[in-house]
């Protein structure tokens, strides 16, 4: 069974966001993965020092086939340094994994399928 790790910001850490709506979208996306027979796990990070150890633990948890890095992590310019850190953590701790990018919380399946 293919395995996918989705890296995105914890919706509760995003100012002025509807965290519950974003989490509902994530739950729907996880159900889509399950329906396709793909094992998916979400790594919800924050923009602080706690990100690196938590993400490293999840990256090292198993050999991921694909790591999907969410649009919210990579598109706003203030997040650029965090995005670079995440990409380099994936390279270091999950070197066998393809890296994919979604365009929103509802396109992680398509992003992962491009590389599975």
C-alpha positions in Angstrom: 0.0 0.0 0.0 1.5 3.4 -1.0 2.2 5.8 1.9 1.8 9.6 1.8 2.7 12.2 4.3 0.9 15.6 3.8 2.7 18.6 5.4 0.6 21.6 6.1 0.1 24.3 8.6 -2.1 23.5 11.6 -5.2 25.5 10.8 -5.5 26.6 14.4 -2.1 28.4 14.0 -3.2 30.5 10.9 -4.5 33.9 11.9 -8.0 34.8 10.6 -8.6 31.3 9.2 -11.7 29.1 9.6 -9.8 26.2 11.2 -12.8 24.0 11.4 -13.5 24.4 7.7 -9.9 23.6 6.8 -9.8 20.6 9.1 -13.1 19.3 7.4 -11.4 19.6 4.0 -8.4 17.7 5.3 -10.7 15.0 6.7 -12.4 14.7 3.3 -9.1 14.4 1.6 -7.9 11.7 4.0 -11.1 9.8 3.2 -10.3 10.1 -0.5 -6.9 8.6 0.1 -8.4 5.7 2.1 -10.9 5.0 -0.6 -8.1 4.7 -3.1 -6.1 2.3 -0.9 -3.4 4.8 0.0 -2.2 5.2 3.5 -2.0 8.9 4.3 -1.0 10.8 7.4 -1.1 14.6 8.0 1.8 16.4 9.6 0.3 19.7 10.8 3.1 22.1 11.6 3.3 25.6 13.0 5.6 28.4 12.1 7.9 28.1 15.2 10.7 26.1 16.6 8.5 23.1 17.3 8.1 22.3 13.7 11.5 20.7 13.0 11.5 18.0 15.8 7.9 17.1 15.2 8.3 16.8 11.4 11.5 14.9 11.7 9.8 12.3 13.9 7.0 11.9 11.3 9.4 11.7 8.4 11.5 9.1 10.2 8.5 7.1 11.2 8.4 5.0 8.1 9.6 5.0 4.5 7.2 7.4 2.7 6.5 7.0 -1.0 5.4 10.6 -1.4 5.6 13.7 0.8 3.0 16.3 -0.3 3.9 19.9 0.8 0.8 22.0 1.0 0.3 25.3 -0.8 -0.1 27.2 2.5 3.4 26.2 3.5 5.1 27.3 0.3 3.2 30.2 -1.3 3.1 33.1 1.1 6.4 34.9 0.9 6.9 35.2 4.7 6.8 31.3 4.7 9.7 30.9 2.3 12.3 30.1 4.9 10.0 27.6 6.6 9.3 26.0 3.2 13.0 25.6 2.6 13.4 24.0 6.0 10.6 21.5 5.3 12.0 20.6 1.8 15.5 20.0 3.4 14.0 17.9 6.2 12.3 15.7 3.6 15.5 15.3 1.7 17.4 14.4 4.8 14.9 12.1 6.6 12.8 10.7 3.8 15.3 10.6 0.9 13.4 7.8 -0.8 10.1 9.8 -1.0 9.0 11.8 -4.0 8.1 15.3 -3.2 4.7 16.7 -4.4 2.9 19.9 -4.1 -0.8 20.5 -3.8 -2.7 23.7 -4.7 -5.0 23.5 -1.7 -6.3 21.1 1.0 -8.5 19.3 -1.5 -5.8 18.4 -4.1 -3.4 16.3 -2.0 -4.7 13.0 -3.6 -3.9 14.3 -7.1 -0.5 15.6 -6.0 0.4 12.2 -4.5 -0.9 10.2 -7.4 1.4 12.0 -9.8 4.3 10.2 -8.0 2.8 6.9 -6.8 
